[in-house]
Amino acid sequence: MRLAVLISGRGSNLRSILESERTGSLGKAIVSLIISDKRDAKGLKYSKEYNKKTIIIESNSHNSKEEYDNQLVKVLHEHDIDLIVLAGFMRILTPFFVNTFNNRIVNIHPSLLPAFPGLNAQKQALNHGSKISGCTVHFASEEVDDGPIILQRAVEISNDDTEESLSQKILKQEHEILPLALKLISEGKISIKERKIIVEE
Ligand code: GRF
């Protein structure tokens, strides 16, 4: 199963995927392509480190979201990509893009969806006074941070947690469940009934 990992920034989830591949814990998945919409994304250092084919399609390089996504689809088809991983890719996808790869786009979000979609999910959880938050791996749908849930992990929020400390706690779990979800998908252990996902143990 050929993966494309899309990033915009730090790339710590990209790194966890590449490291899982290196240690043989990504199942039948291989990282075939890395795409960034930012030329200076910090995470691009990992594509060099792990020697991966990388393409930059800059955010402001097209006249509209539709043109951008057309280009993205073209590149993904050219590289025979089976599954797309949004690992901190900070763009809202067009319905055209999502429908072209129906249930073949995986996103990671730092909250227990459907709670706290959108930006600053960790801050939202703290401001809300939640006692528990976490992270969610799900298939992308036309709505932001929606779509069938594949895996979730919870973390406890303590009284002295800050946005930074909570983000770190959640990130640690993100780095485990994202590669695990990709492994399960690549091994055919995930089936979808309407919006419910059954994971074979
Ligand atoms: C992560 O918190 C992820 O859940 C969210 O964006 C952040 C990306 O971090 N979608 P990184 O670039 O993988 O370090």
py3Dmol code that shows the C-alpha trace and the ligand (Angstrom):
import py3Dmol

protein = """\
ATOM      1  CA  MET A   1       0.000   0.000   0.000  1.00  0.00           C
ATOM      2  CA  ARG A   2       1.633   3.193  -1.233  1.00  0.00           C
ATOM      3  CA  LEU A   3       1.301   6.129   1.144  1.00  0.00           C
ATOM      4  CA  ALA A   4       1.635   9.844   0.532  1.00  0.00           C
ATOM      5  CA  VAL A   5       2.156  11.874   3.709  1.00  0.00           C
ATOM      6  CA  LEU A   6       1.108  15.524   3.514  1.00  0.00           C
ATOM      7  CA  ILE A   7       2.609  18.035   5.930  1.00  0.00           C
ATOM      8  CA  SER A   8       2.788  21.779   6.532  1.00  0.00           C
ATOM      9  CA  GLY A   9       5.008  22.171   9.592  1.00  0.00           C
ATOM     10  CA  ARG A  10       6.953  20.422  12.320  1.00  0.00           C
ATOM     11  CA  GLY A  11       6.450  16.898  10.958  1.00  0.00           C
ATOM     12  CA  SER A  12       6.664  14.904  14.186  1.00  0.00           C
ATOM     13  CA  ASN A  13       3.868  12.605  12.999  1.00  0.00           C
ATOM     14  CA  LEU A  14       5.656  12.159   9.683  1.00  0.00           C
ATOM     15  CA  ARG A  15       8.738  11.158  11.653  1.00  0.00           C
ATOM     16  CA  SER A  16       6.783   8.588  13.690  1.00  0.00           C
ATOM     17  CA  ILE A  17       5.445   7.054  10.451  1.00  0.00           C
ATOM     18  CA  LEU A  18       8.909   6.919   8.863  1.00  0.00           C
ATOM     19  CA  GLU A  19      10.401   5.429  11.999  1.00  0.00           C
ATOM     20  CA  SER A  20       7.635   2.797  12.123  1.00  0.00           C
ATOM     21  CA  GLU A  21       8.375   1.898   8.521  1.00  0.00           C
ATOM     22  CA  ARG A  22      12.097   1.643   9.304  1.00  0.00           C
ATOM     23  CA  THR A  23      11.490  -0.688  12.244  1.00  0.00           C
ATOM     24  CA  GLY A  24       9.035  -2.862  10.296  1.00  0.00           C
ATOM     25  CA  SER A  25       5.919  -1.847  12.200  1.00  0.00           C
ATOM     26  CA  LEU A  26       3.941  -0.214   9.398  1.00  0.00           C
ATOM     27  CA  GLY A  27       2.458  -3.453   8.061  1.00  0.00           C
ATOM     28  CA  LYS A  28       2.219  -3.521   4.284  1.00  0.00           C
ATOM     29  CA  ALA A  29       2.393   0.261   3.994  1.00  0.00           C
ATOM     30  CA  ILE A  30       5.321   2.073   2.427  1.00  0.00           C
ATOM     31  CA  VAL A  31       5.885   5.802   2.389  1.00  0.00           C
ATOM     32  CA  SER A  32       6.181   6.530  -1.340  1.00  0.00           C
ATOM     33  CA  LEU A  33       5.821  10.291  -1.340  1.00  0.00           C
ATOM     34  CA  ILE A  34       5.940  13.278   0.980  1.00  0.00           C
ATOM     35  CA  ILE A  35       4.153  16.464  -0.018  1.00  0.00           C
ATOM     36  CA  SER A  36       4.460  19.824   1.716  1.00  0.00           C
ATOM     37  CA  ASP A  37       2.559  23.018   0.970  1.00  0.00           C
ATOM     38  CA  LYS A  38       5.342  25.003   2.671  1.00  0.00           C
ATOM     39  CA  ARG A  39       8.859  25.179   1.267  1.00  0.00           C
ATOM     40  CA  ASP A  40      10.251  25.860   4.755  1.00  0.00           C
ATOM     41  CA  ALA A  41       8.268  23.225   6.663  1.00  0.00           C
ATOM     42  CA  LYS A  42      10.523  21.958   9.465  1.00  0.00           C
ATOM     43  CA  GLY A  43       9.346  18.396   8.853  1.00  0.00           C
ATOM     44  CA  LEU A  44      11.044  18.338   5.452  1.00  0.00           C
ATOM     45  CA  LYS A  45      14.286  17.457   7.245  1.00  0.00           C
ATOM     46  CA  TYR A  46      12.809  13.994   7.805  1.00  0.00           C
ATOM     47  CA  SER A  47      12.260  13.380   4.101  1.00  0.00           C
ATOM     48  CA  LYS A  48      16.000  13.979   3.638  1.00  0.00           C
ATOM     49  CA  GLU A  49      16.928  11.915   6.669  1.00  0.00           C
ATOM     50  CA  TYR A  50      14.851   8.949   5.478  1.00  0.00           C
ATOM     51  CA  ASN A  51      15.660   9.556   1.822  1.00  0.00           C
ATOM     52  CA  LYS A  52      12.081   9.920   0.587  1.00  0.00           C
ATOM     53  CA  LYS A  53      10.763  11.397  -2.630  1.00  0.00           C
ATOM     54  CA  THR A  54       9.390  14.830  -1.764  1.00  0.00           C
ATOM     55  CA  ILE A  55       7.313  17.330  -3.708  1.00  0.00           C
ATOM     56  CA  ILE A  56       6.492  20.874  -2.660  1.00  0.00           C
ATOM     57  CA  ILE A  57       3.256  22.369  -3.921  1.00  0.00           C
ATOM     58  CA  GLU A  58       3.206  25.798  -2.360  1.00  0.00           C
ATOM     59  CA  SER A  59      -0.009  27.078  -0.871  1.00  0.00           C
ATOM     60  CA  ASN A  60      -0.087  30.291  -2.881  1.00  0.00           C
ATOM     61  CA  SER A  61       0.976  28.709  -6.172  1.00  0.00           C
ATOM     62  CA  HIS A  62      -2.536  28.370  -7.594  1.00  0.00           C
ATOM     63  CA  ASN A  63      -5.411  30.761  -8.225  1.00  0.00           C
ATOM     64  CA  SER A  64      -8.006  28.809  -6.290  1.00  0.00           C
ATOM     65  CA  LYS A  65      -8.406  25.913  -3.855  1.00  0.00           C
ATOM     66  CA  GLU A  66      -9.885  23.892  -6.718  1.00  0.00           C
ATOM     67  CA  GLU A  67      -6.828  24.405  -8.920  1.00  0.00           C
ATOM     68  CA  TYR A  68      -4.550  23.520  -6.050  1.00  0.00           C
ATOM     69  CA  ASP A  69      -6.441  20.311  -5.300  1.00  0.00           C
ATOM     70  CA  ASN A  70      -6.516  19.403  -9.009  1.00  0.00           C
ATOM     71  CA  GLN A  71      -2.746  19.577  -9.026  1.00  0.00           C
ATOM     72  CA  LEU A  72      -2.558  17.539  -5.828  1.00  0.00           C
ATOM     73  CA  VAL A  73      -4.792  14.819  -7.304  1.00  0.00           C
ATOM     74  CA  LYS A  74      -2.683  14.757 -10.476  1.00  0.00           C
ATOM     75  CA  VAL A  75       0.553  14.285  -8.502  1.00  0.00           C
ATOM     76  CA  LEU A  76      -0.988  11.602  -6.276  1.00  0.00           C
ATOM     77  CA  HIS A  77      -2.260   9.672  -9.324  1.00  0.00           C
ATOM     78  CA  GLU A  78       1.120   9.995 -11.057  1.00  0.00           C
ATOM     79  CA  HIS A  79       2.718   8.309  -8.061  1.00  0.00           C
ATOM     80  CA  ASP A  80       0.069   5.552  -7.773  1.00  0.00           C
ATOM     81  CA  ILE A  81      -0.806   6.543  -4.245  1.00  0.00           C
ATOM     82  CA  ASP A  82      -3.275   4.260  -2.453  1.00  0.00           C
ATOM     83  CA  LEU A  83      -3.665   6.132   0.818  1.00  0.00           C
ATOM     84  CA  ILE A  84      -3.150   9.768   1.768  1.00  0.00           C
ATOM     85  CA  VAL A  85      -2.109  10.730   5.283  1.00  0.00           C
ATOM     86  CA  LEU A  86      -2.795  14.247   6.498  1.00  0.00           C
ATOM     87  CA  ALA A  87      -0.112  14.724   9.153  1.00  0.00           C
ATOM     88  CA  GLY A  88      -0.543  18.348  10.134  1.00  0.00           C
ATOM     89  CA  PHE A  89      -1.481  19.455   6.599  1.00  0.00           C
ATOM     90  CA  MET A  90      -2.991  22.873   7.254  1.00  0.00           C
ATOM     91  CA  ARG A  91      -5.317  23.158   4.277  1.00  0.00           C
ATOM     92  CA  ILE A  92      -9.040  22.601   4.026  1.00  0.00           C
ATOM     93  CA  LEU A  93      -9.646  20.074   1.281  1.00  0.00           C
ATOM     94  CA  THR A  94     -12.202  20.620  -1.473  1.00  0.00           C
ATOM     95  CA  PRO A  95     -15.139  18.177  -1.839  1.00  0.00           C
ATOM     96  CA  PHE A  96     -13.582  17.190  -5.199  1.00  0.00           C
ATOM     97  CA  PHE A  97     -10.394  16.049  -3.470  1.00  0.00           C
ATOM     98  CA  VAL A  98     -12.194  14.206  -0.668  1.00  0.00           C
ATOM     99  CA  ASN A  99     -14.545  12.445  -3.085  1.00  0.00           C
ATOM    100  CA  THR A 100     -11.721  11.449  -5.423  1.00  0.00           C
ATOM    101  CA  PHE A 101     -10.130   9.548  -2.539  1.00  0.00           C
ATOM    102  CA  ASN A 102     -13.215   8.468  -0.631  1.00  0.00           C
ATOM    103  CA  ASN A 103     -12.152   6.640   2.576  1.00  0.00           C
ATOM    104  CA  ARG A 104      -8.551   6.800   1.409  1.00  0.00           C
ATOM    105  CA  ILE A 105      -7.565   9.973   3.255  1.00  0.00           C
ATOM    106  CA  VAL A 106      -6.523   9.576   6.891  1.00  0.00           C
ATOM    107  CA  ASN A 107      -6.335  12.551   9.256  1.00  0.00           C
ATOM    108  CA  ILE A 108      -4.979  12.909  12.801  1.00  0.00           C
ATOM    109  CA  HIS A 109      -6.585  15.426  15.138  1.00  0.00           C
ATOM    110  CA  PRO A 110      -5.499  16.332  18.694  1.00  0.00           C
ATOM    111  CA  SER A 111      -8.835  15.844  20.479  1.00  0.00           C
ATOM    112  CA  LEU A 112     -11.408  13.141  21.033  1.00  0.00           C
ATOM    113  CA  LEU A 113     -13.689  13.981  18.111  1.00  0.00           C
ATOM    114  CA  PRO A 114     -16.435  15.050  17.751  1.00  0.00           C
ATOM    115  CA  ALA A 115     -15.292  17.283  20.655  1.00  0.00           C
ATOM    116  CA  PHE A 116     -13.133  20.271  19.723  1.00  0.00           C
ATOM    117  CA  PRO A 117     -12.726  20.159  15.939  1.00  0.00           C
ATOM    118  CA  GLY A 118     -10.767  22.909  14.182  1.00  0.00           C
ATOM    119  CA  LEU A 119      -7.717  24.845  15.323  1.00  0.00           C
ATOM    120  CA  ASN A 120      -6.197  24.858  18.836  1.00  0.00           C
ATOM    121  CA  ALA A 121      -8.043  21.731  19.932  1.00  0.00           C
ATOM    122  CA  GLN A 122      -5.873  21.367  23.049  1.00  0.00           C
ATOM    123  CA  LYS A 123      -6.627  24.948  24.135  1.00  0.00           C
ATOM    124  CA  GLN A 124     -10.313  24.383  23.456  1.00  0.00           C
ATOM    125  CA  ALA A 125     -10.282  21.322  25.754  1.00  0.00           C
ATOM    126  CA  LEU A 126      -8.481  23.250  28.534  1.00  0.00           C
ATOM    127  CA  ASN A 127     -10.788  26.270  28.243  1.00  0.00           C
ATOM    128  CA  HIS A 128     -13.809  23.998  28.356  1.00  0.00           C
ATOM    129  CA  GLY A 129     -12.570  22.454  31.615  1.00  0.00           C
ATOM    130  CA  SER A 130     -12.475  18.924  30.187  1.00  0.00           C
ATOM    131  CA  LYS A 131     -10.943  16.277  32.452  1.00  0.00           C
ATOM    132  CA  ILE A 132     -10.036  14.054  29.531  1.00  0.00           C
ATOM    133  CA  SER A 133      -8.923  14.763  25.996  1.00  0.00           C
ATOM    134  CA  GLY A 134      -6.845  12.830  23.476  1.00  0.00           C
ATOM    135  CA  CYS A 135      -6.436  12.235  19.785  1.00  0.00           C
ATOM    136  CA  THR A 136      -8.382  10.748  16.908  1.00  0.00           C
ATOM    137  CA  VAL A 137      -7.364   9.078  13.658  1.00  0.00           C
ATOM    138  CA  HIS A 138     -10.215   9.205  11.165  1.00  0.00           C
ATOM    139  CA  PHE A 139     -11.003   9.127   7.469  1.00  0.00           C
ATOM    140  CA  ALA A 140     -11.513  12.604   6.051  1.00  0.00           C
ATOM    141  CA  SER A 141     -14.937  13.682   4.877  1.00  0.00           C
ATOM    142  CA  GLU A 142     -16.163  16.913   3.323  1.00  0.00           C
ATOM    143  CA  GLU A 143     -16.561  18.444   6.796  1.00  0.00           C
ATOM    144  CA  VAL A 144     -13.442  19.519   8.715  1.00  0.00           C
ATOM    145  CA  ASP A 145     -12.342  16.965  11.351  1.00  0.00           C
ATOM    146  CA  ASP A 146     -15.299  14.718  10.639  1.00  0.00           C
ATOM    147  CA  GLY A 147     -15.568  11.281   9.032  1.00  0.00           C
ATOM    148  CA  PRO A 148     -15.432   7.682  10.295  1.00  0.00           C
ATOM    149  CA  ILE A 149     -13.255   7.215  13.388  1.00  0.00           C
ATOM    150  CA  ILE A 150     -10.521   4.590  13.108  1.00  0.00           C
ATOM    151  CA  LEU A 151      -8.692   4.857  16.460  1.00  0.00           C
ATOM    152  CA  GLN A 152      -8.751   7.135  19.490  1.00  0.00           C
ATOM    153  CA  ARG A 153      -6.583   7.478  22.588  1.00  0.00           C
ATOM    154  CA  ALA A 154      -7.494   9.374  25.721  1.00  0.00           C
ATOM    155  CA  VAL A 155      -5.209  11.314  28.074  1.00  0.00           C
ATOM    156  CA  GLU A 156      -6.095  12.787  31.460  1.00  0.00           C
ATOM    157  CA  ILE A 157      -6.012  16.541  31.929  1.00  0.00           C
ATOM    158  CA  SER A 158      -4.568  17.554  35.285  1.00  0.00           C
ATOM    159  CA  ASN A 159      -5.129  20.830  37.130  1.00  0.00           C
ATOM    160  CA  ASP A 160      -1.702  22.169  36.267  1.00  0.00           C
ATOM    161  CA  ASP A 161      -1.742  21.263  32.566  1.00  0.00           C
ATOM    162  CA  THR A 162      -0.937  24.072  30.141  1.00  0.00           C
ATOM    163  CA  GLU A 163      -1.617  24.121  26.420  1.00  0.00           C
ATOM    164  CA  GLU A 164       2.001  23.067  25.917  1.00  0.00           C
ATOM    165  CA  SER A 165       2.004  20.198  28.444  1.00  0.00           C
ATOM    166  CA  LEU A 166      -1.351  18.871  27.222  1.00  0.00           C
ATOM    167  CA  SER A 167      -0.185  19.086  23.594  1.00  0.00           C
ATOM    168  CA  GLN A 168       2.903  17.042  24.486  1.00  0.00           C
ATOM    169  CA  LYS A 169       0.848  14.371  26.272  1.00  0.00           C
ATOM    170  CA  ILE A 170      -1.509  14.101  23.305  1.00  0.00           C
ATOM    171  CA  LEU A 171       1.329  14.130  20.770  1.00  0.00           C
ATOM    172  CA  LYS A 172       2.925  11.117  22.439  1.00  0.00           C
ATOM    173  CA  GLN A 173      -0.314   9.188  21.794  1.00  0.00           C
ATOM    174  CA  GLU A 174      -0.620  10.574  18.241  1.00  0.00           C
ATOM    175  CA  HIS A 175       2.780   9.104  17.450  1.00  0.00           C
ATOM    176  CA  GLU A 176       1.500   5.666  18.456  1.00  0.00           C
ATOM    177  CA  ILE A 177      -1.982   5.546  16.983  1.00  0.00           C
ATOM    178  CA  LEU A 178      -1.306   7.084  13.575  1.00  0.00           C
ATOM    179  CA  PRO A 179       1.259   4.455  12.470  1.00  0.00           C
ATOM    180  CA  LEU A 180      -0.884   1.762  14.106  1.00  0.00           C
ATOM    181  CA  ALA A 181      -3.952   2.848  12.107  1.00  0.00           C
ATOM    182  CA  LEU A 182      -1.909   2.809   8.880  1.00  0.00           C
ATOM    183  CA  LYS A 183      -0.634  -0.671   9.689  1.00  0.00           C
ATOM    184  CA  LEU A 184      -4.188  -1.937  10.353  1.00  0.00           C
ATOM    185  CA  ILE A 185      -5.501  -0.405   7.123  1.00  0.00           C
ATOM    186  CA  SER A 186      -2.606  -1.858   5.108  1.00  0.00           C
ATOM    187  CA  GLU A 187      -3.302  -5.313   6.512  1.00  0.00           C
ATOM    188  CA  GLY A 188      -6.995  -5.108   5.596  1.00  0.00           C
ATOM    189  CA  LYS A 189      -8.065  -5.196   9.248  1.00  0.00           C
ATOM    190  CA  ILE A 190     -10.477  -2.291   8.984  1.00  0.00           C
ATOM    191  CA  SER A 191     -13.988  -2.404   7.569  1.00  0.00           C
ATOM    192  CA  ILE A 192     -16.486   0.436   7.260  1.00  0.00           C
ATOM    193  CA  LYS A 193     -20.232   0.149   7.798  1.00  0.00           C
ATOM    194  CA  GLU A 194     -21.809   3.515   7.046  1.00  0.00           C
ATOM    195  CA  ARG A 195     -19.798   5.716   9.387  1.00  0.00           C
ATOM    196  CA  LYS A 196     -18.818   3.013  11.838  1.00  0.00           C
ATOM    197  CA  ILE A 197     -15.441   1.353  11.574  1.00  0.00           C
ATOM    198  CA  ILE A 198     -14.842  -2.163  12.783  1.00  0.00           C
ATOM    199  CA  VAL A 199     -11.238  -2.924  13.675  1.00  0.00           C
ATOM    200  CA  GLU A 200     -10.264  -6.566  13.609  1.00  0.00           C
ATOM    201  CA  GLU A 201      -8.160  -7.407  16.661  1.00  0.00           C
TER     202      GLU A 201
END
"""
ligand_1 = """\
14
GRF
C -0.693 17.438 15.341
O -1.072 17.855 16.627
C -1.872 16.859 14.597
O -2.780 16.215 15.435
C -2.506 18.081 13.989
O -1.419 18.885 13.608
C -0.303 18.606 14.448
C 0.839 18.258 13.541
O 2.032 18.089 14.248
N -3.379 17.729 12.889
P 3.326 17.524 13.511
O 3.595 18.446 12.326
O 3.028 16.122 13.069
O 4.424 17.577 14.524
"""
view = py3Dmol.view(width=600, height=400)
view.addModel(protein, "pdb")
view.setStyle({"model": 0}, {"cartoon": {"style": "trace"}})
view.addModel(ligand_1, "xyz")
view.setStyle({"model": 1}, {"stick": {}})
view.zoomTo()
view.show()
